[in-house]
Amino acid sequence: MRKRKSRIQDIKELTDLLPKHSYSGEGNPMEPVNLIIIGNKRFLVSHFKQHGWYRADKIGAVSLSKALVAAIFDRSYRAGPMADSYLAGHHFTLAFEKPTKADTFRRRHHLRLWRTPYKIMGRRVWAGTVSYDRAAGTHDGVLPTHHIAPTLSWEEGFLAGSLGINRPRHLTLDEPYKGELNNGDTYDYDGKALVLDLSGFELS
């Protein structure tokens, strides 16, 4: 990530500092950055847990086996692993998911967060992607893969509401556009990132 300075005074400075898009390990486009969270890691993890979000399991033989079974038989896996995703060459730091009322691995609210080098008012800045998995299948007949819902802004609103934030802020990072993922999923991006302050301070 671009690092001119680690401490910033205004949230708007992040427009020129943060990467705009995430990618797979093979360099294929994934979701755009549409989430910024302010707060230290310990409180952030605790806050998500208190509001019904589960921290995703790391990818491994056991978690992939559980995910495959859950995807095929439409079962629950509330801490299912997420595909590797990179921002400016860095693997995501944290990942959370929240089950729907159906409580199935095929459909879930999910987000990835990257710890950035930036701080505002002494609080860490996290860049992220948030989207809704509407379905899941298998990729190349083996690995489970999800398909996202096209309206990213709807999921941003759901995230804010689920965390008890009624009037969230947004920061423009890019121009609006229609995007497409490597698996053929399309999405509408309004060019804005949801800004959630979990530090207890009011951002200017």
Contact map, one row per residue, 1 for C-alpha under 8 A:
111000000000000011100000000000000000000000000000000000000000000000000000000000000000001100000000000000000000000000011000000000000000000000000000000000000000000000000000000000000000000000000000000000000000
111100000000000011100000000000000000000000000000000000000000000000000000000000000000000000000000000000000000000000000000000000000000000000000000000000000000000000000000000000000000000000000000000000000000
111111000000000010000000000000000000000000000000000000000000000000000000000000000000000000000000000000000000000000001100000000000000000000000000000000000000000000000000000000000000000000000000000000000000
011111000000000010000000000000000000000000000000000000000000000000000000000000000000000000000000000000000000000000000000000000000000000000000000000000000000000000000000000000000000000000000000000000000000
001111110000000000000000000000000000000000000000000000000000000000000000000000000000000000000000000000000000000000000100000000000000000000000000000000000000000000000000000000000000000000000000000000000000
001111110000000000000000000000000000000000000000000000000000000000000000000000000000000000000000000000000000000000001110000000000000000000000000000000000000000000000000000000000000000000000000000000000000
000011111000000000000000000000000000000000000000000000000000000000000000000000000000000000000000000000000000000000000111110000000000000000000000000000000000000000000000000000000000000000000000000000000000
000011111110100000000000000000000000000000000000000000000000000000000000000000000000000000000000000000000000000000000111100000000000000000000000000000000000000000000000000000000000000000000000000000000000
000000111110100000000000000000000000000000000000000000000000000000000000000000000000000000000000000000000000000000000001100000000000000000000000000000000000000000000000000000000000000000000000000000000000
000000011111100000000000000000000000000000000000000000000000000000000000000000000000000000000000000000000000000000000001000000000000000000000000000000000000000000000000000000000000000000000000000000000011
000000011111110000000000000000000000000000000000000000000000000000000000000000000000000000000000000000000000000000000001000000000000000000000000000000000000000000000000000000000000000000000000000000000011
000000000111111000000000000000000000000000000000000000000000000000000000000000000000000000000000000000000000000000000000000000000000000000000000000000000000000000000000001000000000000000000000000000000000
000000011111111110000000000000000000000000000000000000000000000000000000000000000000000000000000000000000000000000000000000000000000000000000000000000000000000000000000000000000000000000000000000000000000
000000000011111111000000000000000000000000000000000000000000000000000000000000000000000000000000000000000000000000000000000000000000000000000000000000000000000000000000000000000000000000000000000000000000
000000000001111111000000000000000000000000000000000000000000000000000000000000000000000000000000000000000000000000000000000000000000000000000000000000000000000000000000001110000000000000000000000000000000
000000000000111111000000000000000000000000000000000000000000000000000000000000000000000000000000000000000000000000000000000000000000000000000000000000000000000000000000000010000000000000000000000000000000
111100000000111111100000000000000000000000000000000000000000000000000000000000000000000000000000000000000000000000000000000000000000000000000000000000000000000000000000000000000000000000000000000000000000
110000000000011111110000000000000000000000000000000000000000000000000000000000000000000000000000000000000000000000000000000000100000000000000000000000000000000000000000000000000000000000000000000000000000
110000000000000011111100000000001000000000000000000000000000000000000000000000000000001100000000000000000000000000000000000000000000000000000000000000000000000000000000000000000000000000000000000000000000
000000000000000001111100000000011000000000000000000000000000000000000000000000000000000000000000000000000000000000000000000000000000000000000000000000000000000000000000000011000000000000000000000000000000
000000000000000000111110000011111000000000000000000000000000000000000000000000000000001000000000000000000000000000000000000000000000000000000000000000000000000000000000000000000000000000000000000000000000
000000000000000000111111000011111000000000000000000000000000000000000000000000000000111100000000000000000000000000000000000000000000000000000000000000000000000000000000000000000000000000000000000000000000
000000000000000000001111111111100000000000000000000000000000000000000000000000000000111000000000000000000000000000000000000000000000000000000000000000000000000000000000000000000000000000000000000000000000
000000000000000000000111111111000000000000000000000000000000000000000000000000000001110000000000000000000000000000000000000000000000000000000000000000000000000000000000000000000000000000000000000000000000
000000000000000000000011111100000000000000000000000000000000000000000000000000000001110000000000000000000000000000000000000000000000000000000000000000000000000000000000000000000000000000000000000000000000
000000000000000000000011111100000000000000000000000000000000000000000000000000000000000000000000000000000000000000000000000000000000000000000000000000000000000000000000000000000000000000000000000000000000
000000000000000000000011111110000000000000000000000000000000000000000000000000000000000000000000000000000000000000000000000000000000000000000000000000000000000000000000000000000000000000000000000000000000
000000000000000000000011111111000000000000000000000000000000000000000000000000000000000000000000000000000000000000000000000000000000000000000000000000000000000000000000000000000000110000000000000000000000
000000000000000000001111001111100000000000000000000000000000000000000000000000000000000000000000000000000000000000000000000000000000000000000000000000000000000000000000000000000001110000000000000000000000
000000000000000000001111000111110000000000000000000000000000000000000000000000000000100000000000000000000000000000000000000000000000000000000000000000000000000000000000000000000000110000000000000000000000
000000000000000000001110000011111000000000000000000000000000000000000000000000000000000000000000000000000000000000000000000000001100000000000000000000000000000000000000000000000000100000000000000000000000
000000000000000000011100000001111100000000000000000000000000000000000000000000000000000000000000000000000000000000000000000000001000000000000000000000000000000000000000000000000000000000001000000000000000
000000000000000000111100000000111110000000000000000000000000000000000000000000000000000000000000000000000000000000000000000000111000000000000000000000000000000000000000000000000000000000000000100000000000
000000000000000000000000000000011111000000000000000000000000000000000000000000000000000000000000000000000000000000000000000000011100000000000000000000000001000000000000000000000000000000000011110000000000
000000000000000000000000000000001111100000000000000000000000000000000000000000000000000000000000000000000000000000000000000000111100000000000000000000000001000000000000000000000000000000000000111100000000
000000000000000000000000000000000111110000000000000000000000000000000000000000000000000000000000000000000000000000000000000011110000000000000000000000000000000000000000000000000000000000000000111100000000
000000000000000000000000000000000011111000000000000000000000000000000000000000000000000000000000000000000000000000000000000011110000000000000000000000000000000000000000000000000000000000000000001111000000
000000000000000000000000000000000001111100000000000000000000000000000000000000000000000000000000000000000000000000000001001111000000000000000000000000000000000000000000000000000000000000000000001111100000
000000000000000000000000000000000000111110110000000000000000000000000000000000000000000000000000000000000000000000000000001111000000000000000000000000000000000000000000000000000000000000000000000011100000
000000000000000000000000000000000000011111110000000000000000000000000000000000000000000000000000000000000000000000000000001100000000000000000000000000000000000000000000000000000000000000000000000000100000
000000000000000000000000000000000000001111111000000000000000000000000000000000000000000000000000000000000000000000000000000100000000000000000000000000000000000000000000000000000000000000000000000000000000
000000000000000000000000000000000000000111111100000000000000000000000000000000000000000000000000000000000000000000000000000000000000000000000000000000000000000000000000000000000000000000000000000000000000
000000000000000000000000000000000000001111111110000000000000000000000000000000000000000000000000000000000000000000000000000000000000000000000000000000000000000000000000000000000000000000000000000001100000
000000000000000000000000000000000000001111111111000000000000000000000000000000000000000000000000000000000000000000000000000000000000000000000000000000000000000000000000000000000000000000000000000001000000
000000000000000000000000000000000000000011111111100000000000000000000000000000000000000000000000000000000000000000000000000000000000000000000000000000000000000000000000000000000000000000000000000000000000
000000000000000000000000000000000000000001111111110000000000000000000000000000000000000000000000000000000000000000000000000000000000000000000000000000000000000000000000000000000000000000000000000000000000
000000000000000000000000000000000000000000111111111000000000000000000000000000000000000000000000000000000000000000000000000000000000000000000000000000000000000000100000000000000000000000000000000000000000
000000000000000000000000000000000000000000011111111111000000000000000000000000000000000000000001000000000000000000000000000000000000000000000000000000000000000000100000000000000000000000000000000000000000
000000000000000000000000000000000000000000001111111111100000000000000000000000000000000000000000000000000000000000000000000000000000000000000000000000000000000000000000000000000000000000000000000000000000
000000000000000000000000000000000000000000000111111110000000000000000000000000000000000000000000000000000000000000000000000000000000000000000000000000000000000000000000000000000000000000000000000000000000
000000000000000000000000000000000000000000000011111110000000000000000000000000000000000000000000000000000000000000000000000000000000000000000000000000000000000001100000000000000000000000000000000000000000
000000000000000000000000000000000000000000000001111111000000000000000000000000000000000000000000010000000000000000000000000000000000000000000000000000000000000000000000000000000000000000000000000000000000
000000000000000000000000000000000000000000000001111111100000000000000000000000000000000000000001111000000000000000000000000000000000000000000000000000000000000000000000000000000000000000000000000000000000
000000000000000000000000000000000000000000000001100111110000000000000000000001100000000000000001110000000000000000000000000000000000000000000000000000000000000000000000000000000000000000000000000000000000
000000000000000000000000000000000000000000000000100011111000000000000000000000100000000000000111100000000000000000000000000000000000000000000000000000000000000000000000000000000000000000000000000000000000
000000000000000000000000000000000000000000000000000001111100000000000000000001111100000000000111100000000000000000000000000000000000000000000000000000000000000000000000000000000000000000000000000000000000
000000000000000000000000000000000000000000000000000000111110001000000000000000111100000000000000000000000000000000000000000000000000000000000000000000000000000000000000000000000000000000000000000000000000
000000000000000000000000000000000000000000000000000000011111001000000000000000001100000000000000000000000000000000000000000000000000000000000000000000000000000000000000000000000000000000000000000000000000
000000000000000000000000000000000000000000000000000000001111101100000000000000001110000000000000000000000000000000000000000000000000000000000000000000000000000000000000000000000000000000000000000000000000
000000000000000000000000000000000000000000000000000000000111111100000000000000000000000000000000000000000000000000000000000000000000000000000000000000000000000000000000000000000000000000000000000000000000
000000000000000000000000000000000000000000000000000000000011111110000000000000000000000000000000000000000000000000000000000000000000000000000000000000000000000000000000000000000000000000000000000000000000
000000000000000000000000000000000000000000000000000000000001111111000000000000000000000000000000000000000000000000000000000000000000000000000000000000000000000000000000000000000000000000000000000000000000
000000000000000000000000000000000000000000000000000000001111111111100000000000011000000000000000000000000000000000000000000000000000000000000000000000000000000000000000000000000000000000000000000000000000
000000000000000000000000000000000000000000000000000000000011111111110000000000001000000000000000000000000000000000000000000000000000000000000010000000000000000000000000000000000000000000000000000000000000
000000000000000000000000000000000000000000000000000000000000111111111000000000000000000000000000000000000000000000000000000000000000000000000000000000000000000000000000000000000000000000000000000000000000
000000000000000000000000000000000000000000000000000000000000011111111100000010010000000000000000000000000000000000000000000000000000000000000000000000000000000000000000000000000000000000000000000000000000
000000000000000000000000000000000000000000000000000000000000001111111110000010011000000000000000000000001000000000000000000000000000000000000001000000000000000000000000000000000000000000000000000000000000
000000000000000000000000000000000000000000000000000000000000000111111111000000000000000000000000000000000000000000000000000000000000000001000111000000000000000000000000000000000000000000000000000000000000
000000000000000000000000000000000000000000000000000000000000000011111111111000000000000000000000000000000000000000000000000000000000000000000000000000000000000000000000000000000000000000000000000000000000
000000000000000000000000000000000000000000000000000000000000000001111111111110000000000000000000000000011100000000000000000000000000000000000000000000000000000000000000000000000000000000000000000000000000
000000000000000000000000000000000000000000000000000000000000000000111111111000000000000000000000000000001100000000000000000000000000000111000001000000000000000000000000000000000000000000000000000000000000
000000000000000000000000000000000000000000000000000000000000000000011111111000000000000000000000000000000000000000000000000000000000000010000000000000000000000000000000000000000000000000000000000000000000
000000000000000000000000000000000000000000000000000000000000000000001111111000000000000000000000000000000000000000000000000000000000000000000000000000000000000000000000000000000000000000000000000000000000
000000000000000000000000000000000000000000000000000000000000000000001111111100000000000000000000000000011100000000000000000000000000000000000000000000000000000000000000000000000000000000000000000000000000
000000000000000000000000000000000000000000000000000000000000000000001111111110000000000000000000000000111100000000000000000000000000000000000000000000000000000000000000000000000000000000000000000000000000
000000000000000000000000000000000000000000000000000000000000000000000100011111000000000000000000000000111000000000000000000000000000000000000000000000000000000000000000000000000000000000000000000000000000
000000000000000000000000000000000000000000000000000000000000000001100100001111110000000000000000000000111000000000000000000000000000000000000000000000000000000000000000000000000000000000000000000000000000
000000000000000000000000000000000000000000000000000001010000000000000000000111110000000000000000111000111000000000000000000000000000000000000000000000000000000000000000000000000000000000000000000000000000
000000000000000000000000000000000000000000000000000001111000000000000000000011111000000000000001100000000000000000000000000000000000000000000000000000000000000000000000000000000000000000000000000000000000
000000000000000000000000000000000000000000000000000000011000001001100000000011111100000000000000000000001000000000000000000000000000000000000000000000000000000000000000000000000000000000000000000000000000
000000000000000000000000000000000000000000000000000000011110001100100000000000111110000000000000000000000000000000000000000000000000000000000000000000000000000000000000000000000000000000000000000000000000
000000000000000000000000000000000000000000000000000000011110000000000000000000011111000000000010000000000000000000000000000000000000000000000000000000000000000000000000000000000000000000000000000000000000
000000000000000000000000000000000000000000000000000000000010000000000000000000001111100000000000000000000000000000000000000000000000000000000000000000000000000000000000000000000000000000000000000000000000
000000000000000000000001100000000000000000000000000000000000000000000000000000000111110000110000000000000000000000000000000000000000000000000000000000000000000000000000000000000000000000000000000000000000
000000000000000000000111100001000000000000000000000000000000000000000000000000000011111000110000000000000000000000000000000000000000000000000000000000000000000000000000000000000000000000000000000000000000
000000000000000000000111100000000000000000000000000000000000000000000000000000000001111111110000000000000000000000000000000000000000000000000000000000000000000000000000000000000000000000000000000000000000
100000000000000000101110000000000000000000000000000000000000000000000000000000000000111111110000000000000000000001000000000000000000000000000000000000000000000000000000000000000000000000000000000000000000
100000000000000000100100000000000000000000000000000000000000000000000000000000000000011111000000000000000000000000000000000000000000000000000000000000000000000000000000000000000000000000000000000000000000
000000000000000000000000000000000000000000000000000000000000000000000000000000000000011111100000000000000000000000000000000000000000000000000000000000000000000000000000000000000000000000000000000000000000
000000000000000000000000000000000000000000000000000000000000000000000000000000000000011111110000000000000000000001000000000000000000000000000000000000000000000000000000000000000000000000000000000000000000
000000000000000000000000000000000000000000000000000000000000000000000000000000000001111011111000000000000000000001000000000000000000000000000000000000000000000000000000000000000000000000000000000000000000
000000000000000000000000000000000000000000000000000000000000000000000000000000000001111001111110000000000000000111100000000000000000000000000000000000000000000000000000000000000000000000000000000000000000
000000000000000000000000000000000000000000000000000000000000000000000000000000000000000000111110000000000000000111100000000000000000000000000000000000000000000000000000000000000000000000000000000000000000
000000000000000000000000000000000000000000000000000000110000000000000000000000000000000000011111000000000000000111000000000000000000000000000000000000000000000000000000000000000000000000000000000000000000
000000000000000000000000000000000000000000000000000000110000000000000000000000000100000000011111100000000000011110000000000000000000000000000000000000000000000000000000000000000000000000000000000000000000
000000000000000000000000000000000000000000000001000011110000000000000000000000100000000000000111110000000000011100000000000000000000000000000000000000000000000000000000000000000000000000000000000000000000
000000000000000000000000000000000000000000000000000011110000000000000000000001100000000000000011111000000001111000000000000000000000000000000000000000000000000000000000000000000000000000000000000000000000
000000000000000000000000000000000000000000000000000111000000000000000000000001000000000000000001111100000001110000000000000000000000000000000000000000000000000000000000000000000000000000000000000000000000
000000000000000000000000000000000000000000000000000010000000000000000000000001000000000000000000111111111011100000000000000000000000000000000000000000000000000000000000000000000000000000000000000000000000
000000000000000000000000000000000000000000000000000000000000000000000000000000000000000000000000011111110011100000000000000000000000000000000000000000000000000000000000000000000000000000000000000000000000
000000000000000000000000000000000000000000000000000000000000000000000000000000000000000000000000001111100000000000000000000000000000000000000000000000000000000000000000000000000000000000000000000000000000
000000000000000000000000000000000000000000000000000000000000000000000000000000000000000000000000001111110000000000000000000000000000000000000000000000000000000000000000000000000000000000000000000000000000
000000000000000000000000000000000000000000000000000000000000000000000000001111000000000000000000001111111011000000000000000000000000000000000000000000000000000000000000000000000000000000000000000000000000
000000000000000000000000000000000000000000000000000000000000000000000100011111000000000000000000001101111111000000000000000000000000000000000000000000000000000000000000000000000000000000000000000000000000
000000000000000000000000000000000000000000000000000000000000000000100110011111010000000000000000001000111111000000000000000000000000000100000000000000000000000000000000000000000000000000000000000000000000
000000000000000000000000000000000000000000000000000000000000000000000110011000000000000000000000000000011111000000000000000000000000111110000000010000000000000000000000000000000000000000000000000000000000
000000000000000000000000000000000000000000000000000000000000000000000000000000000000000000000000001100111111100000000000000000000001111100000000000000000000000000000000000000000000000000000000000000000000
000000000000000000000000000000000000000000000000000000000000000000000000000000000000000000000000111100111111110000000000000000000001110000000000000000000000000000000000000000000000000000000000000000000000
000000000000000000000000000000000000000000000000000000000000000000000000000000000000000000000000111100000011111000000000000000000111100000000000000000000010000000000000000000000000000000000000000000000000
000000000000000000000000000000000000000000000000000000000000000000000000000000000000000000000011110000000001111100000000000000000111100000000000000000000000000000000000000000000000000000000000000000000000
000000000000000000000000000000000000000000000000000000000000000000000000000000000000000000000011100000000000111110000000000000011110000000000000000000000000000000000000000000000000000000000000000000000000
000000000000000000000000000000000000000000000000000000000000000000000000000000000000000000011111000000000000011111000000000000011100000000000000000000000000000000000000000000000000000000000000000000000000
000000000000000000000000000000000000000000000000000000000000000000000000000000000000000000011110000000000000001111100000000001111000000000000000000000000000000000000000000000000000000000000000000000000000
000000000000000000000000000000000000000000000000000000000000000000000000000000000000001001111100000000000000000111110000000001110000000000000000000000000000000000000000000000000000000000000000000000000000
000000000000000000000000000000000000000000000000000000000000000000000000000000000000000000011000000000000000000011111000000111100000000000000000000000000000000000000000000000000000000000000000000000000000
100000000000000000000000000000000000000000000000000000000000000000000000000000000000000000000000000000000000000001111100000111100000000000000000000000000000000000000000000000000000000000000000000000000000
101001000000000000000000000000000000000000000000000000000000000000000000000000000000000000000000000000000000000000111110000110000000000000000000000000000000000000000000000000000000000000000000000000000000
001011110000000000000000000000000000000000000000000000000000000000000000000000000000000000000000000000000000000000011111000110000000000000000000000000000000000000000000000000000000000000000000000000000000
000001110000000000000000000000000000000000000000000000000000000000000000000000000000000000000000000000000000000000001111111110000000000000000000000000000000000000000000000000000000000000000000000000000000
000000111110000000000000000000000000010000000000000000000000000000000000000000000000000000000000000000000000000000000111111110000000000000000000000000000000000000000000000000000000000000000000000000000000
000000111000000000000000000000000000000000000000000000000000000000000000000000000000000000000000000000000000000000000011111000000000000000000000000000000000000000000000000000000000000000000000000000000000
000000100000000000000000000000000000000000000000000000000000000000000000000000000000000000000000000000000000000000000011111100000000000000000000000000000000000000000000000000000000000000000000000000000000
000000000000000000000000000000000000011100000000000000000000000000000000000000000000000000000000000000000000000000000011111110000000000000000000000000000000000000000000000000000000000000000000000000100000
000000000000000000000000000000000000011110000000000000000000000000000000000000000000000000000000000000000000000000111111011111000000000000000000000000000000000000000000000000000000000000000000000000000000
000000000000000000000000000000000001111000000000000000000000000000000000000000000000000000000000000000000000000000111111001111100000000000000000000000000000000000000000000000000000000000000000000000000000
000000000000000000000000000000000001111000000000000000000000000000000000000000000000000000000000000000000000000011110000000111110000000000000000000000000000000000000000000000000000000000000000000000000000
000000000000000001000000000000001011100000000000000000000000000000000000000000000000000000000000000000000000000011110000000011111000000000000000000000000000000000000000000000000000000000000000000000000000
000000000000000000000000000000001111100000000000000000000000000000000000000000000000000000000000000000000000001111000000000001111100000000000000000000000000000000000000000000000000000000000000000000000000
000000000000000000000000000000111110000000000000000000000000000000000000000000000000000000000000000000000000001110000000000000111110000000000000000000000000000000000000000000000000000000000000000000000000
000000000000000000000000000000100110000000000000000000000000000000000000000000000000000000000000000000000000111100000000000000011111000000000000000000010011000000000000000000000000000000000000000000000000
000000000000000000000000000000000000000000000000000000000000000000000000000000000000000000000000000000000000111000000000000000001111100000000000000110010011000000000000000000000000000000000000000000000000
000000000000000000000000000000000000000000000000000000000000000000000000000000000000000000000000000000000011110000000000000000000111110000000000000110010010000000000000000000000000000000000000000000000000
000000000000000000000000000000000000000000000000000000000000000000000000000000000000000000000000000000000111110000000000000000000011111100000000011110000000000000000000000000000000000000000000000000000000
000000000000000000000000000000000000000000000000000000000000000000000000000000000000000000000000000000000111000000000000000000000001111100000000011110000000000000000000000000000000000000000000000000000000
000000000000000000000000000000000000000000000000000000000000000000000000000000000000000000000000000000000110000000000000000000000000111110000000011100000000000000000000000000000000000000000000000000000000
000000000000000000000000000000000000000000000000000000000000000000000010000000000000000000000000000000001110000000000000000000000000111111000001111000000000000000000000000000000000000000000000000000000000
000000000000000000000000000000000000000000000000000000000000000000000011000000000000000000000000000000000100000000000000000000000000001111100001110000000000000000000000000000000000000000000000000000000000
000000000000000000000000000000000000000000000000000000000000000000010010000000000000000000000000000000000000000000000000000000000000000111111111100000000000000000000000000000000000000000000000000000000000
000000000000000000000000000000000000000000000000000000000000000000000000000000000000000000000000000000000000000000000000000000000000000011111111100000000000000000000000000000000000000000000000000000000000
000000000000000000000000000000000000000000000000000000000000000000000000000000000000000000000000000000000000000000000000000000000000000001111110000000000000000000000000000000000000000000000000000000000000
000000000000000000000000000000000000000000000000000000000000000000000000000000000000000000000000000000000000000000000000000000000000000001111110000000000000000000000000000000000000000000000000000000000000
000000000000000000000000000000000000000000000000000000000000000000010000000000000000000000000000000000000000000000000000000000000000000001111111000000000000000000000000000000000000000000000000000000000000
000000000000000000000000000000000000000000000000000000000000000100010000000000000000000000000000000000000000000000000000000000000000000001111111100000000000000000000000000000000000000000000000000000000000
000000000000000000000000000000000000000000000000000000000000000000110010000000000000000000000000000000000000000000000000000000000000000111100111110000000000000000000000000000000000000000000000000000000000
000000000000000000000000000000000000000000000000000000000000000000000000000000000000000000000000000000000000000000000000000000000000000111100011111000000000000000000000000000000000000000000000000000000000
000000000000000000000000000000000000000000000000000000000000000000000000000000000000000000000000000000000100000000000000000000000000111110000001111100000000000000000000000000000000000000000000000000000000
000000000000000000000000000000000000000000000000000000000000000000000000000000000000000000000000000000000000000000000000000000000000111100000000111110000000000000000000000000000000001010000000000000000000
000000000000000000000000000000000000000000000000000000000000000000000000000000000000000000000000000000000000000000000000000000000011111000000000011111000000000000000000000000000000000010100000000000000000
000000000000000000000000000000000000000000000000000000000000000000000000000000000000000000000000000000000000000000000000000000000011110000000000001111110000000000000000000000000000000000100000000000000000
000000000000000000000000000000000000000000000000000000000000000000000000000000000000000000000000000000000000000000000000000000000000000000000000000111110000000000000000000000000000000011110000000000000000
000000000000000000000000000000000000000000000000000000000000000000000000000000000000000000000000000000000000000000000000000000000000000000000000000011111110000000000000000000000000000000111000000000000000
000000000000000000000000000000000000000000000000000000000000000000000000000000000000000000000000000000000000000000000000000000000111000000000000000011111111000000000000000000000000000000111000000000000000
000000000000000000000000000000000000000000000000000000000000000000000000000000000000000000000000000000000000000000000000000000000000000000000000000000111111100000000000000000000000000000001100000000000000
000000000000000000000000000000000000000000000000000000000000000000000000000000000000000000000000000000000000000000000000000000000000000000000000000000111111110000000000000000000000000000000000000000000000
000000000000000000000000000000000000000000000000000000000000000000000000000000000000000000000000000000000000100000000000000000000111000000000000000000111111111000000000000000000000000000000000000000000000
000000000000000000000000000000000110000000000000000000000000000000000000000000000000000000000000000000000000000000000000000000000110000000000000000000011111111100000000000000000000000000000000010000000000
000000000000000000000000000000000000000000000000000000000000000000000000000000000000000000000000000000000000000000000000000000000000000000000000000000001111111110000000000000000000000000000000000000000000
000000000000000000000000000000000000000000000000000000000000000000000000000000000000000000000000000000000000000000000000000000000000000000000000000000000111111111000000000000000000000000000000000000000000
000000000000000000000000000000000000000000000000000000000000000000000000000000000000000000000000000000000000000000000000000000000000000000000000000000000011111111100000000000000000000000000000000000000000
000000000000000000000000000000000000000000000000000000000000000000000000000000000000000000000000000000000000000000000000000000000000000000000000000000000001111111111101000000000000000000000000000100000000
000000000000000000000000000000000000000000000000000000000000000000000000000000000000000000000000000000000000000000000000000000000000000000000000000000000000111111111100000000000000000000000000000000000000
000000000000000000000000000000000000000000000000001000000000000000000000000000000000000000000000000000000000000000000000000000000000000000000000000000000000011111111000000000000000000000000000000000000000
000000000000000000000000000000000000000000000011001000000000000000000000000000000000000000000000000000000000000000000000000000000000000000000000000000000000001111111000000000000000000000000000000000000000
000000000000000000000000000000000000000000000000000000000000000000000000000000000000000000000000000000000000000000000000000000000000000000000000000000000000000111111100000000000000000000000000000000000000
000000000000000000000000000000000000000000000000000000000000000000000000000000000000000000000000000000000000000000000000000000000000000000000000000000000000000111111111000000000000000000000000000100000000
000000000000000000000000000000000000000000000000000000000000000000000000000000000000000000000000000000000000000000000000000000000000000000000000000000000000000110011111000000000000000000000000000000000000
000000000000000000000000000000000000000000000000000000000000000000000000000000000000000000000000000000000000000000000000000000000000000000000000000000000000000000001111100000000000000000000000000000000000
000000000000000000000000000000000000000000000000000000000000000000000000000000000000000000000000000000000000000000000000000000000000000000000000000000000000000100001111110000000000000000000000011100000000
000000000000000000000000000000000000000000000000000000000000000000000000000000000000000000000000000000000000000000000000000000000000000000000000000000000000000000000011111000000000000000000000011100000000
000000000000000000000000000000000000000000000000000000000000000000000000000000000000000000000000000000000000000000000000000000000000000000000000000000000000000000000001111100000000000000000001111000000000
000000000001001000000000000000000000000000000000000000000000000000000000000000000000000000000000000000000000000000000000000000000000000000000000000000000000000000000000111110000000000000000001111000000000
000000000000001000000000000000000000000000000000000000000000000000000000000000000000000000000000000000000000000000000000000000000000000000000000000000000000000000000000011111100000000000000011100000000000
000000000000001100010000000000000000000000000000000000000000000000000000000000000000000000000000000000000000000000000000000000000000000000000000000000000000000000000000001111100000000000000011100000000000
000000000000000000010000000000000000000000000000000000000000000000000000000000000000000000000000000000000000000000000000000000000000000000000000000000000000000000000000000111110000000000000011000000000000
000000000000000000000000000000000000000000000000000000000000000000000000000000000000000000000000000000000000000000000000000000000000000000000000000000000000000000000000000111111000000000000110000000000000
000000000000000000000000000000000000000000000000000000000000000000000000000000000000000000000000000000000000000000000000000000000000000000000000000000000000000000000000000001111100000000011111000000000000
000000000000000000000000000000000000000000000000000000000000000000000000000000000000000000000000000000000000000000000000000000000000000000000000000000000000000000000000000000111110000000011110000000000000
000000000000000000000000000000000000000000000000000000000000000000000000000000000000000000000000000000000000000000000000000000000000000000000000000000000000000000000000000000011111000001111000000000000000
000000000000000000000000000000000000000000000000000000000000000000000000000000000000000000000000000000000000000000000000000000000000000000000000000000000000000000000000000000001111100001111000000000000000
000000000000000000000000000010000000000000000000000000000000000000000000000000000000000000000000000000000000000000000000000000000000000000000000000000000000000000000000000000000111110111100000000000000000
000000000000000000000000000111100000000000000000000000000000000000000000000000000000000000000000000000000000000000000000000000000000000000000000000000000000000000000000000000000011111111000000000000000000
000000000000000000000000000111000000000000000000000000000000000000000000000000000000000000000000000000000000000000000000000000000000000000000000000000000000000000000000000000000001111110000000000000000000
000000000000000000000000000000000000000000000000000000000000000000000000000000000000000000000000000000000000000000000000000000000000000000000000001000000000000000000000000000000000111110000000000000000000
000000000000000000000000000000000000000000000000000000000000000000000000000000000000000000000000000000000000000000000000000000000000000000000000000000000000000000000000000000000001111111000000000000000000
000000000000000000000000000000000000000000000000000000000000000000000000000000000000000000000000000000000000000000000000000000000000000000000000001101000000000000000000000000000001111111100000000000000000
000000000000000000000000000000000000000000000000000000000000000000000000000000000000000000000000000000000000000000000000000000000000000000000000000001000000000000000000000000000111100111110000000000000000
000000000000000000000000000000000000000000000000000000000000000000000000000000000000000000000000000000000000000000000000000000000000000000000000000111110000000000000000000000000111000011111000000000000000
000000000000000000000000000000000000000000000000000000000000000000000000000000000000000000000000000000000000000000000000000000000000000000000000000001110000000000000000000000011110000001111100000000000000
000000000000000000000000000000010000000000000000000000000000000000000000000000000000000000000000000000000000000000000000000000000000000000000000000000111000000000000000000000011110000000111111000000000000
000000000000000000000000000000000000000000000000000000000000000000000000000000000000000000000000000000000000000000000000000000000000000000000000000000001000000000000000000000111000000000011111000000000000
000000000000000000000000000000000100000000000000000000000000000000000000000000000000000000000000000000000000000000000000000000000000000000000000000000000000000000000000000111111000000000001111100000000000
000000000000000000000000000000000100000000000000000000000000000000000000000000000000000000000000000000000000000000000000000000000000000000000000000000000000000000000000011111010000000000001111110000000000
000000000000000000000000000000001111000000000000000000000000000000000000000000000000000000000000000000000000000000000000000000000000000000000000000000000000000000000000011110000000000000000011111000000000
000000000000000000000000000000000111000000000000000000000000000000000000000000000000000000000000000000000000000000000000000000000000000000000000000000000001000000000001111000000000000000000001111100000000
000000000000000000000000000000000011110000000000000000000000000000000000000000000000000000000000000000000000000000000000000000000000000000000000000000000000000000000001111000000000000000000000111110000000
000000000000000000000000000000000011110000000000000000000000000000000000000000000000000000000000000000000000000000000000000000000000000000000000000000000000000100001001100000000000000000000000011111000000
000000000000000000000000000000000000111000000000000000000000000000000000000000000000000000000000000000000000000000000000000000000000000000000000000000000000000000000000000000000000000000000000001111111110
000000000000000000000000000000000000111000110000000000000000000000000000000000000000000000000000000000000000000000000000000000000000000000000000000000000000000000000000000000000000000000000000000111111000
000000000000000000000000000000000000011100100000000000000000000000000000000000000000000000000000000000000000000000000000001000000000000000000000000000000000000000000000000000000000000000000000000011111000
000000000000000000000000000000000000000000000000000000000000000000000000000000000000000000000000000000000000000000000000000000000000000000000000000000000000000000000000000000000000000000000000000011111100
000000000000000000000000000000000000000000000000000000000000000000000000000000000000000000000000000000000000000000000000000000000000000000000000000000000000000000000000000000000000000000000000000011111110
000000000000000000000000000000000000000000000000000000000000000000000000000000000000000000000000000000000000000000000000000000000000000000000000000000000000000000000000000000000000000000000000000010011111
000000000110000000000000000000000000000000000000000000000000000000000000000000000000000000000000000000000000000000000000000000000000000000000000000000000000000000000000000000000000000000000000000010001111
000000000110000000000000000000000000000000000000000000000000000000000000000000000000000000000000000000000000000000000000000000000000000000000000000000000000000000000000000000000000000000000000000000000111
